[in-house]
């Protein structure tokens, strides 16, 4: 192309010279030739510019590149769109024009993706692509400021972060976040950016397997195992130098503790609490870090129902440590709202494909008003079955367990994908894996559990995408559901889709996913313990 353009320009210049020097000047032809040269020059510049742009993409024809191969997914493509924008432009996202342009590019990429990837393949592609999604650098903090912050002693850095969050700049929208889901998107965004810039976690290497450092990745208690696996494999937040750490992680599994120490049928949890007591005493005797704060900068993650009871053998562990618990019930005297973290309970059926079956039917293909199927343990479920079970109401599909004849026609997951509302009653304890299941299958969760602190409720507005019904109002459940206007329901169901990204386990964590949301809640609640500095 370049050679052809050069030859054309040479011929035109030769013709012009011959007519200028060998003949009387024909001005009309001269102007015509000048115009042709001008247009040729413009076309040449355009073609060269496009050639250079294409040449700058080293992965254009590389099918091995993780973000561009056949397993690319919606989240990975949108991430690449954001990463392709100049960092200096992203830092200026307080400008409405820049935010709108980023949003437009993301929406355009999403439209192209939805037209090219069928729903039947979306789950498999999402699971594969998120393994390779690159980490996006924290936004909104200039690099010179990052270096200054990272040099601060741990406590001073936390005080600085607390002050910054208390004075967070106003954010109306963000290309990566959906403002309607948050109590205060400005506070969350600033806190998350500072976490990415500042936070360092030290992980104790003490403790023998299987209880320590052995993640249990399957079943309803898998949250504690997935967090352990991803935390111990993390390079961004983990520090090998405890003197630089802002938080200290006690890496044990309550589920593994039950399997290793509990005597079936004994109903005696004391061996578990004594074992954990001895472990903490060993840590306190071996290292100086626990005794500096009496455990207030230490945290644990336990999803088993018995999680709160395992800490009762050690007074400082129960009173001071930040506890991320699925059984987040303040009425039992262990979980403290505002200090401890409500850990989402997630059912993982296939650890190699944690995002399998993700997604659900559109609103017009959800003929069931409300659905629940499960064991009848605890105080709430028998009441639910009493009023709405038995198959007497075609709109309310409430079962003890899904009958065989029913499951042969429609599976449990298909029921959730075909229901407008998924009932999530507590069992023996307040937590239920159905809440996150409903989010996975894009069904509006109806949570029935008095005293339950909902996951991430310090930053998420659960009323935007779920319904909380008091236990005493179970007899009026259908009336409550039918009273919600269709317009409001459609908004809530759309919000369920938008919040889904915050409840996903990814083989390699990406920004704002479940791993990062749990870590952010621990970080955020630690900062809540710091008194705001005097202005």
MARBA-310618 format. One record per residue (C-alpha): x, y, z; residue in one letter. Coordinates in steps of 0.001 Angstrom, whole numbers, padded with zeros to 6 digits, always signed. Layout:
N
XYZA/...
! end
This chain:
535
+000000+000000+000000X/+002792+002424+000865X/+004663+001606-002376X/+001543+002177-004546X/+000892+005537-002909X/+004512+006632-003454X/+004366+005672-007160X/+001095+007582-007634X/+002576+010673-005989X/+005721+010422-008168X/+003696+010196-011426X/+001548+013152-010417X/+004582+015263-009565X/+006245+014342-012902X/+003098+015333-014825X/+002895+018603-012972X/+006560+019458-013692X/+006246+018608-017385X/+003158+020790-017811X/+004649+023644-015819X/+007971+023854-017621X/+007144+022504-021117X/+003819+024183-021811X/+001776+027140-021020X/+000288+026736-017592X/-003301+025455-017506X/-004436+026712-014103X/-007578+024605-014049X/-005548+021431-014483X/-003052+022691-011930X/-005775+023151-009304X/-007194+019732-010171X/-003791+018121-009663X/-003333+019991-006369X/-006699+018710-005173X/-005803+015154-006131X/-002505+015435-004267X/-004259+016779-001148X/-006803+013957-001093X/-004065+011379-001709X/-002060+012790+001190X/-005052+012574+003536X/-005841+008996+002523X/-002202+008065+002929X/-002129+009424+006501X/-005332+007598+007421X/-004091+004279+006079X/-000708+004605+007768X/-002378+005548+011055X/-004590+002454+010978X/-001643+000278+010067X/+000352+001542+013031X/-002558+001024+015441X/-003069-002545+014296X/+000654-003183+014449X/+000739-002098+018114X/-001502-005006+019203X/+000905-007870+019885X/-001918-010315+020601X/-004090-009592+017582X/-003500-012943+015916X/-002305-014846+018966X/-004949-017419+019839X/-002983-018364+022946X/-003530-015003+024612X/-005938-015633+027502X/-008109-012561+027044X/-008666-013107+023299X/-009016-016851+022822X/-012184-018855+022356X/-012932-018894+026083X/-013214-015126+026365X/-016228-014095+028378X/-018298-011095+029091X/-016414-010076+032237X/-012990-010590+030625X/-013914-008563+027507X/-015256-005688+029561X/-012121-005836+031688X/-009973-005616+028544X/-011976-002605+027336X/-011245-000867+030602X/-007593-001875+030571X/-007204-000574+027023X/-008091+002956+028084X/-005111+005210+028927X/-004440+005212+032662X/-004188+008991+032690X/-007684+009214+031225X/-009106+006835+033828X/-007693+008958+036583X/-009746+011849+035295X/-013030+009984+035623X/-014504+012782+037709X/-015277+014328+034334X/-018733+013336+033099X/-017525+013025+029511X/-014858+010480+030452X/-017228+008418+032607X/-019796+008406+029816X/-017203+007352+027233X/-015982+004488+029426X/-019591+003421+030053X/-020368+003591+026340X/-017358+001463+025424X/-018317-001106+028084X/-021930-001229+026888X/-020831-001587+023260X/-018484-004460+024177X/-021268-006102+026188X/-023679-005839+023258X/-021172-007444+020892X/-020551-010233+023417X/-024222-010999+024002X/-024791-011332+020272X/-021876-013767+019831X/-022074-016050+022884X/-025117-018254+023398X/-026616-018683+026857X/-025887-022397+026839X/-022113-021781+026677X/-021883-018732+028934X/-021183-020603+032187X/-018306-022637+030731X/-016724-019636+029076X/-017004-017540+032259X/-015309-020207+034361X/-012409-020532+031919X/-011892-016860+031162X/-011847-015637+034742X/-008809-017826+035354X/-006809-015515+033137X/-008346-012105+033847X/-005650-009638+034679X/-005734-007475+037781X/-006653-003878+037105X/-004577-001297+039008X/-006300+000759+041714X/-007860+003907+040366X/-008022+007399+041761X/-004717+007380+043685X/-001738+008990+041904X/+001356+006787+041824X/+003524+009231+043773X/+000887+009236+046505X/+000765+005445+046491X/+004483+005286+047202X/+004114+007759+050055X/+001203+005827+051595X/+002963+002483+051291X/+005940+003850+053250X/+003746+004772+056221X/+003846+002559+059326X/+000813+000230+059414X/-001194+002141+062016X/-000539+005520+060398X/-001618+004106+057037X/-004894+002915+058558X/-005512+006310+060166X/-004855+007960+056809X/-007278+005565+055077X/-009969+006226+057688X/-009661+009967+057138X/-009768+009585+053354X/-012916+007444+053501X/-014662+009854+055863X/-014028+012553+053249X/-014580+010449+050144X/-015064+012465+046915X/-018554+012320+045440X/-019088+009605+042817X/-022366+009418+040925X/-021523+006526+038625X/-018694+004180+037799X/-018166+001888+034796X/-017312-001071+037052X/-019986-000569+039708X/-023769-000240+039707X/-024625+002634+042038X/-028153+001414+042866X/-026719-001598+044706X/-024729+000420+047249X/-025580+002361+050352X/-022970+004919+049390X/-020994+004207+046227X/-018608+007100+046945X/-017537+005595+050276X/-017254+002076+048890X/-015229+003120+045853X/-012761+005155+047915X/-012427+002430+050537X/-011844-000248+047887X/-009191+001854+046112X/-007356+002413+049380X/-007535-001293+050206X/-005866-002079+046883X/-003186+000551+047558X/-002476-000060+051240X/-003601-003387+052653X/-001022-006039+053538X/-001925-009288+055294X/+000413-011619+057143X/-000585-015300+057169X/+000633-017480+060019X/+002394-020589+058697X/+001844-022493+061924X/-000607-025347+062332X/-000660-028864+060915X/-002880-030201+058163X/-005725-030939+057639X/-007208-028292+059930X/-004738-025610+058862X/-003863-024639+055292X/-006136-027311+053776X/-009013-025606+051972X/-012283-027528+051776X/-013676-026460+048394X/-016930-028391+048065X/-020350-028205+049707X/-022270-025542+051592X/-019304-024609+053827X/-016925-024010+050922X/-016636-020242+051474X/-014000-020634+054197X/-011968-022996+052015X/-012147-020838+048890X/-011096-017774+050834X/-008163-019660+052367X/-007054-020993+048989X/-007205-017602+047262X/-005724-015673+050198X/-002735-017955+050583X/-002089-017828+046831X/-002402-014057+046621X/+000614-011884+045824X/-000958-008443+045965X/-002198-008390+049555X/+000007-010963+051302X/+003169-009749+053019X/+005943-012034+054196X/+007091-009327+056598X/+004724-009192+059603X/+006107-005779+060593X/+004509-004325+057451X/+001148-006070+057902X/-002090-004271+058725X/-003998-007520+059378X/-003075-011052+060472X/-004921-014098+059131X/-005505-017227+061239X/-005772-019837+058444X/-007841-022685+059874X/-010985-024414+058615X/-013958-024902+060934X/-015232-027621+058593X/-011922-029489+058746X/-011917-029031+062514X/-015329-030707+062732X/-014207-033645+060567X/-010976-034143+062541X/-012047-033479+066132X/-015783-033858+066594X/-017111-037164+067901X/-020313-037883+065921X/-023392-037946+068107X/-021609-036536+071173X/-023114-033031+070872X/-019916-031806+072536X/-018168-028871+070853X/-015734-028247+073687X/-012814-030186+072076X/-013022-027835+069093X/-012921-024646+071171X/-010070-025987+073352X/-008057-026912+070256X/-008438-023391+068853X/-007621-021897+072267X/-004321-023785+072350X/-003514-022679+068801X/-004014-018985+069656X/-001954-019335+072827X/+000842-020880+070760X/+000695-017958+068298X/+000744-015426+071151X/+003758-017121+072773X/+005740-017473+069538X/+005097-014028+067996X/+004684-010533+069483X/+001860-009454+067163X/-001150-010876+068990X/-000114-009349+072300X/+000385-005860+070771X/-003361-005495+070128X/-004816-008480+072050X/-005924-009860+068691X/-007856-006865+067371X/-005855-006782+064105X/-006283-010553+063577X/-009079-012200+061631X/-010498-015644+060943X/-012919-016993+058328X/-015361-019775+059293X/-018500-020807+057425X/-019544-023858+059426X/-022607-023325+061642X/-020365-024041+064613X/-017936-021268+063688X/-019006-018884+066482X/-018814-021620+069119X/-015261-022670+068226X/-013897-019301+069407X/-015532-019285+072852X/-012640-021108+074554X/-010362-018052+074226X/-011671-014772+075645X/-009560-012416+073512X/-010278-014419+070363X/-014022-014167+070965X/-014018-010520+072073X/-011405-008782+069889X/-010727-010708+066686X/-012527-009828+063442X/-014591-012931+062641X/-015943-013552+059140X/-018810-015961+059872X/-021640-017431+057825X/-023588-017796+061064X/-023871-014026+061556X/-026338-013868+064455X/-025687-011085+067013X/-028347-012488+069352X/-026051-015378+070307X/-023461-013012+071801X/-020428-013911+069646X/-020959-012074+066359X/-020712-008283+066737X/-022219-006225+063909X/-019866-003474+062727X/-016763-005386+063799X/-017352-008897+062507X/-018163-009803+058895X/-021152-011727+057549X/-019643-014344+055246X/-021807-015465+052282X/-022591-019190+052368X/-022061-020616+048890X/-022919-024101+047640X/-020086-025393+045456X/-020986-028638+043681X/-017993-028826+041321X/-014827-027084+042645X/-013233-027110+039184X/-016275-025300+037778X/-017652-023153+040603X/-019677-020994+038193X/-021512-023863+036529X/-025227-023271+035788X/-024868-019547+036373X/-027765-017471+034990X/-031534-017823+034741X/-034642-017311+032648X/-035968-013899+031694X/-038966-012558+033606X/-041540-013742+031039X/-040303-017335+031491X/-040680-017385+035284X/-044226-018732+035821X/-043661-019787+039460X/-044317-017044+042016X/-042260-018544+044870X/-040168-021707+045350X/-038518-023577+048223X/-037409-027171+048700X/-035324-028465+051597X/-035102-030211+054932X/-037579-029204+057634X/-035119-028341+060411X/-035107-025173+062526X/-038020-023065+063669X/-038933-021343+060384X/-039245-024056+057740X/-042011-026106+059417X/-044083-022932+059671X/-043443-022167+056002X/-044563-025674+055044X/-047629-025470+057278X/-049015-022410+055513X/-047777-022873+051949X/-046839-026527+051450X/-048902-029461+050268X/-049360-028283+046704X/-052638-026509+047464X/-051471-023267+045848X/-050180-023492+042268X/-048238-020218+042636X/-046355-021315+045760X/-044082-024306+045161X/-043066-025142+048745X/-041744-028669+049389X/-040074-030652+052179X/-037713-032043+049604X/-038311-031943+045883X/-040544-034983+045146X/-039122-037488+042655X/-041966-037046+040173X/-041514-033267+040280X/-037711-033391+039947X/-037969-035657+036898X/-039904-032918+035113X/-037929-029981+036489X/-034755-030061+038591X/-034082-027998+041696X/-031923-025543+039751X/-034517-025281+036973X/-037150-024447+039585X/-035013-021565+040857X/-034382-020344+037316X/-038131-020443+036608X/-039305-018678+039792X/-039817-014992+040397X/-038972-015280+044093X/-036785-017869+045821X/-037633-018385+049485X/-034521-018481+051708X/-035584-019494+055238X/-033084-020096+058013X/-032340-023646+059121X/-030819-024507+062473X/-028923-021207+062189X/-029753-017887+060489X/-027568-018400+057416X/-028740-020120+054242X/-026852-021055+051047X/-030065-020405+049085X/-029480-016659+049240X/-026407-016829+047024X/-027976-019627+044958X/-030902-017329+044181X/-028461-014622+043077X/-026635-017116+040861X/-029905-018121+039164X/-031185-014515+038939X/-034153-015158+041245X/-035084-012449+043781X/-034181-013809+047271X/-036862-013692+049985X/-034937-013938+053266X/-036761-015210+056366X/-034377-015135+059330X/-034783-012721+062195X/-031466-011418+063629X/-029479-012272+060479X/-026848-009691+059473X/-026799-009890+055680X/-023432-010267+053884X/-021681-007011+052971X/-024582-005031+054465X/-022089-002341+055498X/-021806-001377+051809X/-024627-003144+049884X/-028268-002035+049956X/-030060-005380+050095X/-033495-003785+049647X/-032487-003044+046037X/-032290-006723+045050X/-033947-008817+047780X/-036878-008959+050168X/-036629-009531+053927X/-039783-010985+055527X/-040193-011255+059294X/-040782-014733+060648X/-044142-013675+062080X/-045319-012620+058592X/-045020-016083+057000X/-048843-016482+056915X/-049002-013340+054752X/-046131-014327+052473X/-048109-014599+049217X/-049943-011371+049931X/-046606-009608+050483X/-045171-010935+047214X/-048255-010066+045151X/-048286-006529+046568X/-044975-005740+044834X/-045699-003940+041512X/-044315-005596+038386X/-042215-002518+037593X/-040513-002765+040994X/-040019-006519+040620X/-038350-006091+037221X/-035996-003516+038771X/-035146-005869+041641X/-034583-008800+039295X/-032281-006699+037123X/-030389-005639+040262X/-029931-009332+041132X/-028131-009752+037807X/-025966-006704+038504X/-025006-007784+042039X/-024109-011292+040872X/-020492-010320+040081X/-019910-009556+043782X/-020812-013141+044804X/-018717-015162+042344X/-015748-017347+043206X/-013139-017116+040461X/-010160-019442+040129X/-008086-016253+039828X/-009758-013393+041692X/-010849-010328+039741X/-011804-006909+041068X/-015024-006701+043091X/-015633-010478+043121X/-016479-012498+046226X/-012903-012895+047436X/-012283-009157+047203X/-015661-008278+048757X/-014941-010463+051797X/-011459-008980+052184X/-012891-005480+051777X/-015452-006085+054540X/-012663-007224+056878X/-010602-004155+055922X/-013589-001804+056221X/-014635-003118+059634X/-011059-002858+060874X/-011082+000818+059886X/-014378+001247+061735X/-012520+000441+064954X/-010297+003485+064436X/-011526+006774+065770X/-011662+009493+063138X/-008601+011773+063400X/-009159+015319+064551X/-009472+017760+061664X/
! end
